[in-house]
């Protein structure tokens, strides 16, 4: 897909349609301005009805029809939903997980290390890609779908894990010590004696297995990418629709949820390395719950992983009944994705399905398969996007703030949560949401990313497992003039989730100018008049300013928020969870310490900025409310042609968007 064209499209499954309407669908897509479809990733059993017998008639028909209407095609490898004949051939294709042996039926139930599965997966990949790679309107390939390790933990996986542990630690003695396996008699004398980690009570051992499982998932994607690379043209991309942790909002037993923080089932930092165009799936609340935060978070994670480029492979059109969009919201969501740097947006899916577990996850067309309000709004966007392709070409965002995440910390805090009702992603999104609503734009970086050059502010939520290289990078960053704001449950344990035996935050008490040794759960405790919740570290200042103290008869002597000058920079620490509105003033002070020049607007007006290929600043003004709002900015509105002078009041319609290019 060229830089002069924004991807706009939908997943399309002719195999699922109740009657032959392929030509009619293509005509409707073209009339709506859709220029891309994704096909084939969900129908292995149709493409290979019997072992080694391929039928790509649906694939050929759809590619041919799309070509006649000027529509590009992304071909997906169908490996995430295995056919029944494959499981009959080898029941070991089904993954053994913590819950025991799998049963055929759902998708993503396979052992991605099983030789039979891999042999037949390779066969269908090669047959499909070799058949479609030479087609001019096939622009890229999606390998697998929302890939993860799927909990695979059968005997073959455990045998590989034991060898992996031997290579990782070298000696059994080193492993026993690093993981604290003496506790409750868990030490072993030989790597072959390592027990099934799905039953372990040792969090450190479980964290090692989770790292290994995520490596299996990344290895699986690299394996597919290598196969596709043998056939694809230089101008075709390889992608995967990386997804996030999920928060369900659908009734029990039904499909439906939204993106909620980083994904625990695969390490995106590793997985993205084999992709030439990072893709992502972003589902979010809508109606009165639409804030754009999930959209922004997704873009801020994917953009750095993709070297500044990514696209949205899936997002909802109508979705489940809980997220049927208000008028204007679909358009606002598209421009929110573009504001984060996305090179395009695709819907899941084109037409509402009449059978299957996702038949109430509605597409652009309803079950009557005729254009309605959603189609009409999509069509409006499809008519506007061609005007944006050139001015948004080469759009780059260079944020001065970064939020640091860690999938290792996520796993560890799953074992050692601050509260049963509070997980790692909850803390990450608590801090991110406050920054987002203040229009502090962040890149989301994984803790293993070593290049922090160009950043002036680091936000570090709940970085529970922090190794010495990371700790030293934080120290050097602040000493050199940077500003850090970290939260509770940071710098507590090493890379193996063993709590450090020195003062906490480990090796950084001088940087933060405080230490803590006592923790408790807040009961009738307030900070700045607002309730503290879930967890509170009793911070003892040793040079730091107590920016806020706990308001409590006994805990009032301790700081809740500290600020400390160190070297040329400043370090902030928040020792408890408080409401977002209470957190925001400290974020603003940290941003001021970092020298960030923030927009004056605040949520529900969101301002996102970048610089296009022509070197001109582009500013997105997004109204996440059902009321009229006003922003102050200058430039030419790329959607309407209106020009605004410096300092002008720019009106925003309910759920409206403006995209201003500097004059």
Phi, psi and omega per residue, in radians:
X1 nan 2.085 -3.066
X2 -1.188 2.781 3.134
X3 -1.111 -0.358 -3.095
X4 -1.564 0.153 -3.104
X5 -2.352 2.211 3.056
X6 -1.547 2.297 3.098
X7 -1.165 2.274 3.064
X8 -2.558 2.025 -3.052
X9 -3.002 -2.703 -3.053
X10 -2.791 2.738 2.946
X11 -1.234 2.465 -3.089
X12 -2.377 2.224 -3.084
X13 -2.192 1.590 3.089
X14 -1.064 -0.545 -3.104
X15 -1.059 -0.435 -3.069
X16 -1.633 -0.160 -3.003
X17 -1.253 2.527 -3.071
X18 -1.289 -0.299 3.080
X19 -2.752 2.931 -3.080
X20 -1.284 1.887 3.128
X21 -2.391 0.492 -3.041
X22 -1.017 -0.853 -3.094
X23 -1.143 -0.687 3.118
X24 -1.102 -0.728 3.119
X25 -1.105 -0.753 3.139
X26 -1.099 -0.676 3.108
X27 -1.123 -0.739 3.123
X28 -1.155 -0.701 3.099
X29 -1.074 -0.856 -3.122
X30 -1.064 -0.683 3.133
X31 -1.176 -0.470 3.117
X32 -1.514 -0.058 3.139
X33 1.486 0.167 3.074
X34 -1.246 2.348 -3.096
X35 -2.080 -0.001 -3.053
X36 -2.589 2.469 2.970
X37 -2.247 2.702 3.016
X38 -2.000 2.344 -3.051
X39 -2.363 2.876 2.801
X40 1.401 -0.180 -2.984
X41 -1.324 -0.197 -3.007
X42 -1.993 0.077 -2.914
X43 -2.281 0.935 3.107
X44 -1.017 -0.749 -3.073
X45 -1.141 -0.453 3.059
X46 -1.376 -0.683 -3.093
X47 -1.341 -0.443 3.085
X48 -2.416 1.394 -3.043
X49 -1.159 -0.466 3.059
X50 -2.410 2.719 -3.053
X51 -0.913 2.114 3.071
X52 1.349 0.042 -3.138
X53 -1.894 1.908 -3.001
X54 -1.790 2.488 3.081
X55 -2.385 1.751 -3.126
X56 -1.865 0.510 -3.098
X57 -1.100 -0.672 3.098
X58 -1.126 -0.744 -3.139
X59 -1.069 -0.834 -3.131
X60 -1.075 -0.794 -3.110
X61 -1.059 -0.757 -3.081
X62 -1.220 -0.750 3.116
X63 -1.070 -0.748 3.120
X64 -1.071 -0.809 -3.115
X65 -1.149 -0.721 3.114
X66 -1.077 -0.700 3.141
X67 -1.087 -0.680 -3.140
X68 -1.110 -0.411 -3.085
X69 -1.923 0.231 3.084
X70 1.217 0.506 -3.092
X71 -1.851 2.278 3.112
X72 -1.407 2.793 -3.075
X73 -2.270 2.337 2.925
X74 -1.848 2.150 -3.121
X75 -1.693 2.199 3.118
X76 -1.742 2.427 3.027
X77 -1.325 2.405 -2.904
X78 -1.608 0.572 -2.886
X79 -1.478 -0.051 -3.066
X80 -1.606 -0.114 3.125
X81 -2.341 1.815 -2.964
X82 -1.459 2.565 3.092
X83 -1.302 2.704 -3.105
X84 -1.076 -0.616 -3.103
X85 -1.101 -0.506 -3.121
X86 -1.224 -0.676 3.117
X87 -1.251 -0.618 3.062
X88 -1.117 -0.691 3.127
X89 -1.109 -0.700 -3.126
X90 -2.615 1.712 3.131
X91 -1.002 -0.364 3.117
X92 -1.184 -0.137 3.045
X93 -1.073 -0.552 3.131
X94 -1.318 2.337 -3.095
X95 -1.241 2.421 2.892
X96 -1.563 2.182 -3.074
X97 -2.133 -3.037 3.072
X98 -0.948 -0.513 -3.106
X99 -1.541 0.031 3.123
X100 1.829 -2.946 -3.139
X101 -1.100 2.537 3.139
X102 -1.425 2.835 3.037
X103 -2.119 2.525 -3.095
X104 -1.180 2.542 3.084
X105 2.633 -1.238 -3.113
X106 -1.226 2.972 3.012
X107 -1.428 2.966 3.018
X108 0.925 0.865 -3.106
X109 -2.077 0.178 -2.985
X110 -1.693 2.770 2.986
X111 -1.520 1.913 -3.042
X112 -1.267 0.032 3.042
X113 -1.854 -0.078 -3.060
X114 -1.168 2.211 -3.077
X115 -1.068 -0.663 3.132
X116 -1.133 -0.803 3.103
X117 -1.020 -0.835 -3.095
X118 -1.132 -0.649 -3.129
X119 -1.115 -0.827 -3.122
X120 -1.323 -0.551 3.039
X121 -1.087 -0.757 3.113
X122 -1.086 -0.680 3.135
X123 -1.075 -0.825 -3.094
X124 -1.260 -0.578 3.085
X125 -1.100 -0.869 -3.099
X126 -1.103 -0.753 -3.121
X127 -1.120 -0.747 -3.094
X128 -1.240 -0.825 -3.058
X129 -1.234 -0.713 3.126
X130 -1.107 -0.548 -3.129
X131 -1.310 -0.542 -2.983
X132 -1.873 -0.293 -3.013
X133 -1.111 -0.493 -3.094
X134 -1.516 -0.067 3.138
X135 -1.292 2.211 -3.023
X136 -1.041 -0.578 -3.083
X137 -1.579 0.067 2.987
X138 -1.481 1.943 -3.007
X139 -1.711 -0.261 -3.126
X140 -3.059 3.074 -3.107
X141 -2.268 2.313 2.989
X142 -1.714 2.100 3.127
X143 -1.571 2.135 -3.137
X144 1.021 -2.776 -3.025
X145 -2.742 2.100 3.116
X146 0.778 0.925 -2.953
X147 -1.182 2.413 3.052
X148 -2.597 -3.117 3.125
X149 -1.491 -0.192 3.046
X150 1.040 0.409 3.063
X151 1.282 0.222 -3.043
X152 -1.046 2.246 -3.047
X153 -2.700 0.597 -3.141
X154 -1.349 -3.112 -3.078
X155 -0.973 -0.716 -3.138
X156 -1.120 -0.743 3.135
X157 -1.120 -0.729 -3.131
X158 -1.161 -0.633 3.093
X159 -1.103 -0.764 3.088
X160 -1.127 -0.657 -3.131
X161 -1.094 -0.712 -3.137
X162 -1.114 -0.702 3.085
X163 -1.165 -0.667 3.115
X164 -1.093 -0.731 3.126
X165 -1.146 -0.669 3.115
X166 -1.103 -0.734 3.114
X167 -1.204 -0.562 -3.068
X168 -1.292 -0.701 -3.026
X169 -1.877 -0.344 3.100
X170 1.471 -0.972 -3.134
X171 -2.241 2.666 3.094
X172 -1.096 -0.658 -3.128
X173 -1.080 -0.735 3.132
X174 -1.122 -0.698 3.119
X175 -1.155 -0.827 -3.141
X176 -0.975 -0.730 -3.111
X177 -1.241 -0.809 -3.065
X178 -1.103 -0.602 -3.067
X179 -1.731 -0.026 3.131
X180 1.122 0.698 -3.039
X181 -1.315 -0.096 3.064
X182 -1.112 -0.433 -3.099
X183 -1.107 2.258 -3.141
X184 0.915 0.617 2.951
X185 1.090 0.735 -3.119
X186 -1.669 0.010 -3.139
X187 -1.161 2.655 3.087
X188 -2.226 2.772 -3.125
X189 -1.738 -0.168 -3.101
X190 -2.640 2.537 3.128
X191 -1.055 -0.529 3.112
X192 -1.167 -0.247 3.130
X193 -1.550 -0.051 -3.120
X194 -1.030 2.262 -3.087
X195 -1.392 2.970 3.061
X196 -1.064 2.027 -3.065
X197 -1.236 -0.217 3.137
X198 -1.225 -0.231 3.094
X199 -1.900 0.103 -3.017
X200 -1.219 2.680 2.980
X201 -1.826 0.002 -3.103
X202 -1.690 1.938 -3.088
X203 -1.075 -0.622 -3.137
X204 -1.134 -0.739 3.107
X205 -1.124 -0.747 3.114
X206 -1.094 -0.651 3.122
X207 -1.137 -0.652 3.089
X208 -1.092 -0.738 -3.139
X209 -1.155 -0.638 3.110
X210 -1.126 -0.694 3.072
X211 -1.055 -0.793 3.136
X212 -1.073 -0.785 3.135
X213 -1.062 -0.725 3.124
X214 -1.142 -0.600 3.078
X215 -1.141 -0.630 3.071
X216 -1.054 -0.719 -3.126
X217 -1.151 -0.767 3.114
X218 -1.132 -0.671 3.097
X219 -1.088 -0.702 3.119
X220 -1.073 -0.742 3.102
X221 -1.164 -0.731 3.106
X222 -1.053 -0.692 3.125
X223 -1.054 -0.806 3.110
X224 -1.139 -0.740 -3.125
X225 -1.057 -0.669 3.134
X226 -1.120 -0.691 3.120
X227 -1.146 -0.838 -3.121
X228 -1.073 -0.629 -3.114
X229 -1.085 -0.416 3.124
X230 -1.195 -0.371 -3.019
X231 -2.041 -0.484 -2.972
X232 -1.231 2.663 3.028
X233 -1.331 2.782 3.126
X234 -1.040 -0.484 -3.101
X235 -1.532 -0.024 3.124
X236 -1.671 2.484 -3.098
X237 -1.722 2.843 2.980
X238 -2.046 2.233 -3.059
X239 -2.378 2.934 2.932
X240 -2.550 2.539 3.137
X241 -1.563 1.401 3.124
X242 -1.050 2.317 -3.133
X243 -2.037 -2.955 -2.996
X244 -2.176 3.102 2.929
X245 -1.112 2.749 -3.008
X246 -2.109 2.514 2.964
X247 -2.090 2.045 -3.049
X248 -1.315 2.441 3.023
X249 -2.258 0.055 -3.132
X250 -1.542 2.745 3.041
X251 -1.016 2.709 -3.114
X252 -0.931 2.331 3.105
X253 1.531 -0.095 3.139
X254 -1.939 2.724 3.127
X255 -1.399 2.406 3.033
X256 2.640 2.253 3.108
X257 -3.015 -2.958 3.136
X258 -2.457 2.813 -3.088
X259 -1.131 2.346 -3.060
X260 -2.504 1.438 3.065
X261 1.401 -2.963 -3.014
X262 -1.368 2.697 -3.037
X263 -1.440 2.193 3.134
X264 -1.426 -0.280 -2.983
X265 -1.559 -0.051 3.070
X266 -2.781 2.607 3.110
X267 -1.598 1.825 -3.101
X268 -1.043 -0.548 -3.115
X269 -1.059 -0.701 3.097
X270 -1.407 -0.754 -3.017
X271 -1.104 -0.630 -3.060
X272 -1.192 -0.296 -3.046
X273 -1.142 -0.430 -3.117
X274 -1.631 0.030 -3.085
X275 -1.737 2.437 3.063
X276 -1.630 -0.291 2.976
X277 -2.513 1.960 -3.126
X278 -1.218 2.303 3.030
X279 -2.042 2.797 -3.134
X280 -2.618 2.719 3.062
X281 -1.927 2.171 -3.080
X282 -2.246 1.874 3.008
X283 -1.932 2.424 -3.018
X284 -2.489 2.786 3.007
X285 -1.080 2.679 3.034
X286 -2.364 -2.691 -2.973
X287 0.926 -2.359 -3.104
X288 -1.287 -0.155 3.108
X289 -1.574 0.004 -3.127
X290 -1.325 1.979 3.080
X291 -2.048 -0.282 -3.074
X292 1.434 -0.072 -3.073
X293 -1.121 -0.762 3.141
X294 -1.113 -0.644 3.100
X295 -1.108 -0.816 -3.124
X296 -1.135 -0.745 3.140
X297 -1.047 -0.784 3.139
X298 -1.043 -0.824 -3.138
X299 -1.138 -0.661 -3.107
X300 -1.238 -0.407 3.011
X301 -1.460 -0.796 -3.023
X302 -1.255 -0.619 -3.077
X303 -1.032 -0.869 3.081
X304 -1.128 -0.618 3.123
X305 -1.129 -0.553 -3.112
X306 -1.669 0.247 -3.141
X307 1.144 0.523 3.124
X308 1.757 -0.140 -3.101
X309 -2.211 2.441 3.004
X310 -2.858 2.969 3.017
X311 -2.458 2.807 -3.141
X312 -1.630 1.914 -3.099
X313 -1.376 -0.511 3.115
X314 -2.538 2.387 2.859
X315 -2.669 2.884 -3.035
X316 -1.353 2.557 2.934
X317 -1.668 -1.383 2.990
X318 -1.637 -0.731 3.120
X319 1.225 -2.768 3.126
X320 -1.301 2.825 -3.082
X321 -0.961 -0.503 -3.126
X322 -1.153 -0.329 -3.084
X323 -2.145 0.309 3.043
X324 -0.919 2.119 -2.927
X325 -1.319 2.553 2.932
X326 -1.203 2.751 3.055
X327 -0.971 2.342 3.128
X328 1.626 -0.311 -3.041
X329 -1.279 -0.627 3.114
X330 -1.094 -0.737 3.112
X331 -1.096 -0.778 3.118
X332 -1.068 -0.683 -3.133
X333 -1.140 -0.715 3.117
X334 -1.045 -0.819 -3.094
X335 -1.254 -0.411 3.022
X336 -1.195 -0.690 3.067
X337 -1.108 -0.790 3.129
X338 -1.101 -0.582 3.133
X339 -1.142 -0.415 3.089
X340 -1.556 -0.008 3.103
X341 1.808 0.089 3.135
X342 -1.106 2.488 3.083
X343 -1.630 0.216 3.067
X344 2.795 2.966 -3.063
X345 -2.419 2.350 3.069
X346 -2.228 2.485 -3.112
X347 -1.639 2.559 2.863
X348 -1.924 1.773 0.178
X349 -2.608 -2.962 -3.044
X350 -1.249 -0.937 -3.010
X351 -2.165 2.392 3.100
X352 -1.066 2.394 -3.029
X353 -1.511 2.633 -3.090
X354 -1.808 -0.035 3.125
X355 -2.674 2.890 3.106
X356 1.668 2.962 -3.059
X357 -1.226 -0.253 -3.123
X358 -1.928 0.482 -3.067
X359 -1.300 -0.163 3.026
X360 -1.893 0.263 2.935
X361 -1.705 1.646 -2.876
X362 -1.422 2.585 -3.098
X363 -1.671 -2.817 3.117
X364 -1.094 -0.735 3.024
X365 -1.652 2.520 3.065
X366 -1.354 -3.029 -3.118
X367 -1.150 -0.337 3.072
X368 -1.402 -0.120 3.064
X369 1.057 0.520 3.078
X370 -2.128 2.646 -3.137
X371 -1.055 2.387 3.099
X372 -2.391 -2.803 -3.092
X373 -1.002 -0.670 -3.129
X374 -1.178 -0.800 3.083
X375 -0.992 -0.757 -3.096
X376 -1.122 -0.646 3.109
X377 -1.259 -0.677 3.047
X378 -1.051 -0.727 3.130
X379 -1.089 -0.686 3.090
X380 -1.052 -0.779 3.110
X381 -1.118 -0.740 3.140
X382 -1.060 -0.498 3.094
X383 -1.392 -0.473 -3.114
X384 -1.463 -0.608 -3.005
X385 -1.017 -0.690 3.130
X386 -1.007 -0.503 3.112
X387 -1.271 -0.333 -3.093
X388 -1.660 -0.306 -3.000
X389 -1.009 -0.839 -3.107
X390 -1.200 -0.881 -3.120
X391 -1.176 -0.378 3.097
X392 -1.680 -0.014 3.128
X393 -1.071 2.342 3.106
X394 1.241 0.282 -3.121
X395 -1.022 2.256 3.123
X396 -2.233 2.456 3.086
X397 -2.015 2.257 3.052
X398 -2.180 1.640 -3.123
X399 -1.451 2.624 3.133
X400 -1.683 -0.072 3.085
X401 -2.044 2.551 3.085
X402 -2.365 2.513 3.036
X403 -1.921 2.235 -3.024
X404 -1.701 2.216 3.116
X405 -2.128 2.860 -3.105
X406 -2.642 2.086 3.098
X407 -1.234 -0.442 3.063
X408 -1.179 -0.720 3.091
X409 -1.146 -0.628 3.098
X410 -1.029 -0.842 -3.137
X411 -1.097 -0.782 -3.093
X412 -1.103 -0.748 3.141
X413 -1.257 -0.305 2.968
X414 -1.136 -0.523 3.089
X415 -1.513 -0.560 -3.070
X416 -2.229 1.114 -3.038
X417 -1.236 2.610 3.051
X418 -1.146 -0.423 -3.132
X419 -2.867 2.578 -3.135
X420 -1.063 -0.404 -3.140
X421 -1.714 0.215 -3.056
X422 -2.401 2.076 3.110
X423 -1.916 3.043 -3.118
X424 -0.984 -0.841 -3.106
X425 -1.129 -0.509 3.062
X426 -1.087 -0.714 -3.128
X427 -1.234 -0.758 3.105
X428 -0.986 -0.834 -3.065
X429 -1.314 -0.459 3.017
X430 -1.050 -0.835 3.140
X431 -1.258 -0.741 -3.116
X432 -1.114 -0.750 -3.108
X433 -1.062 -0.728 3.124
X434 -1.072 -0.758 3.110
X435 -1.134 -0.751 -3.139
X436 -1.035 -0.793 -3.095
X437 -1.222 -0.329 3.042
X438 -1.584 0.004 -3.084
X439 1.093 0.629 2.940
X440 -1.592 1.759 -3.114
X441 -1.326 2.361 -3.087
X442 -2.208 2.540 2.777
X443 -1.548 2.452 3.069
X444 -1.718 2.050 -3.077
X445 -2.023 2.485 3.032
X446 -1.357 2.601 -3.012
X447 -1.056 -0.399 3.128
X448 -1.383 -0.190 3.082
X449 -1.196 2.106 -3.045
X450 -1.628 -0.269 -3.055
X451 -1.617 1.783 3.078
X452 -1.869 0.259 -3.128
X453 -1.130 2.469 -3.130
X454 1.576 -0.179 3.108
X455 -1.727 2.486 3.107
X456 -1.968 -0.321 -3.110
X457 -2.352 2.226 3.032
X458 -1.991 2.259 3.026
X459 -1.851 2.185 -3.003
X460 -2.211 1.629 3.124
X461 -1.538 2.189 2.935
X462 0.840 0.801 3.116
X463 -1.385 1.281 -2.994
X464 -1.086 -0.865 3.135
X465 -1.671 1.868 -3.099
X466 -2.212 1.997 3.128
X467 -1.448 3.009 -3.054
X468 -1.114 -0.696 3.091
X469 -1.021 -0.694 3.122
X470 -1.176 -0.793 3.124
X471 -0.999 -0.740 -3.126
X472 -1.185 -0.607 3.098
X473 -1.148 -0.685 3.093
X474 -1.093 -0.793 3.130
X475 -1.043 -0.813 -3.121
X476 -1.137 -0.632 -3.124
X477 -1.094 -0.847 -3.124
X478 -1.219 -0.728 -3.135
X479 -1.025 -0.600 -3.117
X480 -1.439 0.004 3.055
X481 2.064 0.012 -3.133
X482 -1.410 2.903 3.089
X483 -2.043 2.368 3.121
X484 -2.155 2.402 2.926
X485 -2.178 1.996 -3.138
X486 -1.987 2.765 3.138
X487 -2.006 3.012 3.042
X488 -0.860 2.737 -3.102
X489 1.111 0.524 3.052
X490 -1.934 2.599 3.062
X491 0.985 0.795 -3.049
X492 -1.878 -0.693 -3.045
X493 -2.269 2.844 -3.131
X494 -1.466 -3.008 -3.063
X495 -1.129 -0.307 3.115
X496 -1.795 0.265 3.085
X497 1.177 0.389 2.996
X498 -1.581 2.256 -3.104
X499 -1.168 2.327 3.113
X500 -1.099 2.566 -3.114
X501 -1.635 -0.007 3.064
X502 -1.612 -3.059 3.123
X503 -1.118 2.602 -3.127
X504 -1.967 2.522 0.015
X505 -1.190 2.313 -2.884
X506 -1.056 2.250 3.099
X507 1.083 0.168 -3.102
X508 -2.257 0.272 3.138
X509 -1.121 -0.570 3.108
X510 -1.295 -0.608 3.130
X511 -1.151 -0.778 3.142
X512 -1.472 -0.219 -3.139
X513 1.171 0.461 3.131
X514 -2.790 2.978 3.047
X515 -2.572 2.865 3.020
X516 -2.516 2.575 3.055
X517 -2.301 -0.394 3.130
X518 -1.830 2.480 3.028
X519 -2.331 2.737 3.052
X520 -2.733 3.003 3.034
X521 -1.710 2.238 -3.029
X522 -1.222 2.239 3.033
X523 -2.215 2.059 -3.102
X524 0.978 0.699 3.097
X525 -1.966 2.376 3.089
X526 -2.181 2.779 3.025
X527 -2.309 2.133 -3.058
X528 0.917 0.609 3.097
X529 1.433 -0.040 -3.132
X530 -1.885 2.623 -3.069
X531 -1.205 2.369 2.918
X532 -1.484 2.613 -3.065
X533 -2.499 2.740 2.940
X534 1.288 -0.896 -2.940
X535 -2.810 2.417 3.048
X536 -2.495 2.195 3.033
X537 -1.622 2.301 -3.090
X538 -1.526 1.674 -2.984
X539 -1.423 2.202 3.129
X540 -1.838 1.972 -3.087
X541 -1.251 2.388 3.044
X542 -2.386 1.094 -3.090
X543 2.005 -0.402 -3.140
X544 -1.353 2.711 2.973
X545 -1.417 2.291 3.013
X546 -1.417 1.585 -3.098
X547 -1.128 -0.482 3.035
X548 -2.670 2.548 3.085
X549 -2.025 2.748 3.028
X550 -1.184 2.386 3.103
X551 -1.747 1.711 -3.026
X552 -2.907 2.594 -3.085
X553 -0.976 -0.725 -3.062
X554 -1.823 -0.599 -3.058
X555 -1.579 0.042 -3.079
X556 -1.151 -0.270 3.102
X557 -1.343 -0.212 -3.052
X558 -1.781 2.614 3.092
X559 -1.411 2.563 3.018
X560 -1.788 -0.560 3.119
X561 -2.367 2.291 3.130
X562 -2.169 2.737 3.088
X563 -2.445 2.348 -3.044
X564 -2.567 2.332 3.050
X565 -1.421 2.295 -3.138
X566 -2.505 2.178 -3.072
X567 1.003 -2.245 3.116
X568 -1.667 0.072 -3.045
X569 -2.197 -2.820 -3.081
X570 -2.523 2.511 -3.124
X571 -2.152 2.190 3.094
X572 -1.897 2.588 3.101
X573 -2.473 2.291 3.131
X574 -1.962 2.020 -2.959
X575 -1.576 -0.013 -3.115
X576 -2.675 2.980 3.063
X577 -1.651 2.249 3.099
X578 -2.218 2.874 3.073
X579 -0.991 2.646 -3.102
X580 -0.971 -0.661 -3.127
X581 -1.162 -0.476 3.076
X582 -1.357 -0.580 3.129
X583 -1.247 -0.602 -2.975
X584 -0.992 -0.738 3.141
X585 -1.033 -0.580 3.125
X586 -1.303 -0.607 3.031
X587 -1.100 -0.714 3.119
X588 -1.127 -0.675 3.108
X589 -1.154 -0.711 3.101
X590 -1.130 -0.708 3.104
X591 -1.103 -0.668 3.092
X592 -1.156 -0.712 3.073
X593 -1.026 -0.619 -3.125
X594 -1.418 -0.101 3.122
X595 1.363 0.387 -3.140
X596 -1.333 2.382 3.088
X597 -1.750 1.782 -3.009
X598 -1.674 2.617 2.993
X599 -1.072 2.695 3.120
X600 -1.360 -0.367 -3.105
X601 -1.208 2.630 3.073
X602 -2.306 2.808 3.109
X603 -0.886 2.348 0.367
X604 -1.548 0.061 3.038
X605 -1.577 2.050 -3.141
X606 -1.878 2.327 -3.138
X607 -2.033 2.158 3.094
X608 -2.210 2.460 -2.981
X609 -2.318 2.736 3.065
X610 -2.863 -3.132 3.111
X611 -2.212 2.256 -3.084
X612 -1.508 -3.129 -3.075
X613 -1.118 -0.359 3.097
X614 -1.518 0.045 3.124
X615 1.429 0.213 -3.129
X616 -1.697 2.460 3.077
X617 -1.237 2.415 3.083
X618 -2.153 2.277 -3.108
X619 -2.142 2.183 3.094
X620 -1.704 2.204 3.079
X621 -1.962 2.055 -2.972
X622 -2.183 2.229 -3.102
X623 -1.856 1.828 -3.139
X624 -1.667 1.040 3.079
X625 -2.711 2.828 3.099
X626 -1.543 0.172 3.092
X627 -2.027 2.816 3.084
X628 -1.218 2.491 3.134
X629 -2.317 2.917 3.118
X630 -2.298 2.380 3.012
X631 -2.114 2.923 3.115
X632 -2.168 2.003 -3.091
X633 -2.820 2.951 3.097
X634 -2.257 2.789 3.136
X635 2.319 -3.082 -3.141
X636 -1.822 2.212 3.126
X637 -1.244 2.018 -3.100
X638 -1.200 -0.294 -3.134
X639 -1.558 -0.556 -3.058
X640 -2.085 -0.293 -3.077
X641 1.478 -0.035 3.131
X642 -1.179 2.518 3.106
X643 -1.939 2.387 -3.137
X644 -2.151 2.257 3.123
X645 -1.347 2.819 3.118
X646 -0.925 2.307 3.124
X647 1.410 0.044 -3.096
X648 -1.200 2.602 3.024
X649 -1.409 2.125 -3.104
X650 -1.852 1.969 -3.125
X651 -1.314 2.481 3.105
X652 -2.151 2.180 3.099
X653 -1.223 2.807 3.032
X654 -0.940 2.279 -3.083
X655 0.940 0.631 -3.057
X656 -1.783 2.926 -3.118
X657 -2.472 2.533 2.969
X658 -2.233 2.512 3.045
X659 -2.197 1.905 -3.048
X660 -1.853 2.228 3.009
X661 -1.804 2.379 -3.087
X662 -1.042 2.506 -3.109
X663 -1.278 nan nan
